[in-house]
Amino acid sequence: MLLCLGEILRPERLTAIVAALNKARFIEGKATAGWLAAGVKNNQQSRDGGLAPLAAEIEAALSAHPVFALAARPRRLHPIVFARYTPGMAYGPHVDDALMGEPPLRTDLALTLFLSAPESYTGGELTIDHPGGEQSYKLSAGAGVLYPATSLHHVTPVTEGVRLVAVTWVQSLIRDPGRREILFDLDTARRTLFARDGKSREVDLMSKSLANLLRLWAEP
């Protein structure tokens, strides 16, 4: 399951975060990549400790985002990584590491949060492999793409402007992606039915089934 999430950050907070990143210290991104990805990774990542409060703010915004919570069922989040692409930079085809950090976090899902307005840079599309082919994403500032970390993906070369993004990975309470999608669809339908008709026998039965599936499938 792949989802575009709108309005993760409010415009005023987005402006403040971009202003801080414009003053931050960045290093070569390949320094944090595995041996295979390092050969195709050409970007910059921030190692500025002063950005920790902004990273925490983004984590809080994700936790409060209703669609993210329903789709990801997060157990743990990897610390936010801020990345910058200037003209000539790109990230070739790769798959994310299965385990990251210490203690190891299993990367079930990846999230890219776009911080630069799409009209402010050329190129820089996040392109993800699907069974039916590739699909590219270049969203509004403050919006994000949540996608399976198991996917091959790449970032096309930036030819003008600066692409700023925040990236994180999610270890889900529900390891299996098919089960996560079933829970997401069931919970979405339940909430839609409740918003339309209020509490009902049907809503109660859907809530019961959702709770019992969580009991069966969750890995706390």
C-alpha positions in Angstrom: 0.0 0.0 0.0 1.3 3.4 -1.0 -0.4 6.6 0.3 0.1 10.4 -0.2 -0.4 12.3 3.1 -1.4 15.9 2.9 -0.7 18.7 5.4 1.6 16.9 7.8 3.1 20.3 8.7 1.4 23.7 9.0 2.7 26.4 6.6 4.2 28.5 9.4 6.1 25.6 10.9 7.2 24.5 7.4 8.7 28.0 6.8 10.6 27.8 10.1 12.0 24.4 9.4 13.2 25.3 5.9 14.8 28.5 7.3 16.7 26.4 9.9 17.8 23.9 7.2 19.1 26.7 5.1 21.5 27.6 7.9 22.4 24.0 8.9 25.6 22.0 8.3 25.3 19.2 5.8 27.6 16.3 4.9 27.8 13.9 2.0 24.9 11.5 2.2 26.8 8.5 1.0 28.6 8.5 4.3 25.5 7.0 5.9 24.6 4.6 3.1 25.3 0.9 2.9 28.0 -0.3 0.5 25.7 -0.9 -2.4 23.6 2.3 -2.1 26.7 4.4 -1.5 27.6 3.9 -5.2 24.4 5.6 -6.4 23.7 8.1 -3.6 24.6 11.7 -4.3 23.0 14.0 -1.9 23.7 15.8 1.4 22.4 15.0 4.9 22.3 17.2 7.9 24.4 16.3 11.0 23.4 19.5 12.8 22.4 18.7 16.4 20.5 21.9 16.6 17.9 20.4 14.3 16.8 17.8 16.9 13.8 19.8 18.1 12.6 20.2 14.6 13.0 16.5 14.0 11.0 15.8 17.2 8.3 18.2 15.9 8.0 16.3 12.7 7.8 13.0 14.5 5.0 14.5 16.7 3.1 15.7 13.6 3.3 12.3 12.0 2.0 10.6 15.2 -0.9 13.0 15.2 -1.7 12.5 11.5 -4.8 10.3 11.4 -4.1 8.7 8.1 -0.5 7.9 9.0 -1.6 6.3 12.2 -4.2 4.1 10.5 -2.0 3.1 7.6 1.4 2.6 9.3 0.3 1.3 12.7 3.7 2.5 13.9 5.6 0.7 16.7 8.8 2.6 16.3 10.1 5.4 14.0 13.7 5.9 12.9 15.1 9.3 13.8 14.3 11.9 11.1 16.9 12.4 8.5 17.0 15.8 6.6 18.4 15.5 3.1 19.3 18.2 0.5 19.7 17.9 -3.3 21.3 20.7 -5.3 21.7 20.8 -9.1 23.4 17.6 -10.3 22.5 15.5 -7.3 20.3 12.3 -7.4 19.9 9.0 -5.7 20.0 6.0 -8.0 17.9 2.9 -7.8 18.2 1.2 -4.4 16.3 -0.6 -1.7 16.5 0.6 1.9 18.3 -1.4 4.5 16.1 -4.0 6.2 17.4 -3.1 9.7 18.6 0.3 10.8 19.9 1.8 14.1 20.7 0.3 17.4 18.7 -1.5 18.7 17.8 -2.5 15.2 14.6 -1.2 13.7 12.9 -3.3 11.0 12.0 -1.0 8.1 8.5 -2.0 7.0 7.6 1.4 5.6 9.5 4.5 4.4 8.2 8.1 4.4 9.5 11.1 2.5 8.2 14.5 3.6 8.6 17.2 1.0 9.8 20.5 2.5 10.5 22.5 -0.7 7.7 23.8 -2.9 7.6 21.7 -6.1 7.9 24.8 -8.3 11.1 25.9 -6.6 13.2 23.1 -8.1 13.3 21.1 -11.3 13.7 17.3 -11.3 14.0 15.5 -7.9 11.0 13.2 -8.3 10.7 10.3 -6.0 10.2 7.3 -8.3 9.0 4.0 -6.9 8.8 0.7 -8.6 5.3 -1.0 -8.8 4.3 -4.3 -10.3 2.8 -2.2 -13.1 5.8 0.0 -13.6 7.3 3.1 -12.1 5.4 5.9 -10.5 6.9 9.4 -9.7 6.0 11.8 -6.8 6.8 15.4 -6.3 4.3 16.7 -3.7 3.4 20.1 -2.2 5.6 21.3 0.6 4.4 19.8 3.9 3.0 16.6 2.2 4.5 13.2 2.3 4.6 9.8 0.6 4.3 6.6 2.7 5.5 3.6 0.8 6.8 0.0 1.4 10.5 0.1 2.3 10.8 -3.2 0.4 10.4 -1.2 -2.9 13.1 -0.3 -5.3 13.1 3.5 -5.7 15.2 6.4 -6.8 15.3 10.2 -6.8 15.7 11.7 -10.3 18.5 14.3 -10.8 17.8 17.9 -9.6 18.7 20.3 -12.4 17.6 23.6 -10.9 16.9 24.8 -7.4 17.2 22.9 -4.1 15.2 19.9 -3.0 14.8 19.6 0.8 13.1 16.5 2.3 12.7 14.8 5.7 12.9 11.0 5.6 12.1 8.4 8.2 11.3 4.7 8.4 8.6 2.8 10.3 8.6 -0.5 12.1 4.9 -1.4 12.2 2.9 -3.3 14.8 1.6 -5.2 11.8 4.5 -6.8 9.9 2.6 -8.1 6.9 1.7 -5.4 4.4 -1.5 -7.3 3.2 -2.8 -7.4 6.8 -2.0 -3.7 7.3 -4.0 -2.9 4.2 -7.0 -5.0 5.4 -6.9 -3.1 8.8 -6.6 0.3 7.0 -9.6 -0.5 4.7 -11.7 -1.8 7.6 -11.0 1.1 9.9 -11.6 3.6 7.1 -14.9 2.1 6.2 -15.9 2.0 9.9 -15.1 5.7 10.4 -16.9 6.7 7.2 -20.0 4.7 8.3 -19.9 6.3 11.7 -19.6 9.8 10.3 -22.6 9.2 8.0 -24.9 7.3 10.3 -23.6 7.6 13.8 -23.1 4.6 16.2 -24.9 1.5 14.9 -24.9 -2.2 15.1 -22.9 -2.4 11.9 -20.2 0.0 13.3 -20.0 -2.1 16.5 -19.5 -5.3 14.6 -16.8 -3.7 12.4 -15.1 -2.4 15.6 -15.2 -5.8 17.1 -13.7 -7.4 14.0 -11.0 -4.7 13.8 -10.0 -5.2 17.5 -9.9 -9.0 17.1 -7.8 -8.8 14.0 -5.4 -6.5 15.8 -5.2 -9.1 18.6 -4.3 -11.8 16.1 -1.8 -9.9 14.0 -0.1 -7.2 16.2 3.5 -7.7 17.3 3.9 -5.3 20.3 
